[in-house]
Amino acid sequence: MNTLTDLRGQIDGIDDQLAALFEQRLAVVQLISREKAAVGGCVRDKGREQEILGRVCDGCGAFAPYTRAFFRHILSLSRKMQRNHRAG
């Protein structure tokens, strides 16, 4: 039987993994930002964003709305980082 403490420990471990993966993603976003700037590309690529959302939400079942919201926020932060990178 899982106790609240055990479950929270699982959440902590998952959060640590998510944070590390998010940092990896942002490092790649920086590289993408440089490439886009070099070729005059736009920060936002709606087609690519839809592709990502479709791929990550496929098979999520009841969790799909939450997964979609989570990734929309990730994409928004990625765009913000790209804009900051270009400005600065």
SULNORZI-V389628 format. One record per helix or strand of 3 or more residues. SS is the DSSP state (h for helix, s for strand). FROM is the first residue (numbers start at 1). LEN is the number of residues. If there is no record, write none. Layout:
# SULNORZI-V389628
SS;FROM;LEN, SS;FROM;LEN
This chain:
# SULNORZI-V389628
h;4;36, h;46;12, h;61;27
